[in-house]
């Protein structure tokens, strides 16, 4: 039987997890439900962050209390749709008896839920895509599902396998600034530009990417010692997308501008994630 120790062996947790500890009795009282033991262990070992930059367990602790926040709004969000399209909603929603209760989310807007029937340690996982109104039920709890999906032993039509193809990791939450540099063209080939960028930020770890049929690419990587995350892209615009701790802003500006020059590029613009100009 899969345990939290199996998941830890597959994907090492952070040494200092974020928002990982608190009063579980208060959480369960707020929800009116006892929670599975494997989920409590999951939160205490990993805390707030993401598996493979995609799946975020909802810790009930910290400033936002994500588990309770999502739970309290679930039925209100889904009731209007269910009233209009009852056949599209095969499960009840928390706090209805046996209803779906979200314990993790994805960057694509999918929800990993429990079907809260029976004893908490027997709850099954339902992967739910609200956009496509698709549900995928599994005979597994939270830790067993994560271990199986990350290890390639559990598949679901909702979660894309591409997120685990670059390797397995857990990234603890950290406040980061986001800046996008739009670059001019370069005479250097793409692979050479990418090599220069990664060497400037070494050591780095590959975090996935893709290449379309026209040869346009995105490459994601982490600058591990810096705590930066980057994407180098040529698919829509020629860009470097950088996320870094706020205290590193000046270092990021100097490093990325200098590296763009060595890549044979001019920086045409630098903008925040909201499209506002910076570093002018």
Buried (B, 14 or more C-beta within 10 A) or exposed (E): EBBBEBBBEBBEBBEEBBBBEBEBEEBBEBBEBBBBBBBBBBBBBBBBBBBBBBBBBBBBBBEBBBBBEBBBEBBEEBEEEBEEEEEEBEBBBBBEEBBBBBBBBBEEEBBBBBBBEEEBEEBBBBBBBEEEEBBBBBEBBBBBBBBBBBBEEBEBEBBEEEBBEBEBBBBBBEEBBEBBBBBEEBEBEBEEBBEBBBEBBEEBBEBBBEEEEEEBBBBBBBBBEBBBBBBBBBBEEBBBBBBBBEEBBEEBBEBBBEBBEEBBBEBEBBBEEEEEEBBE
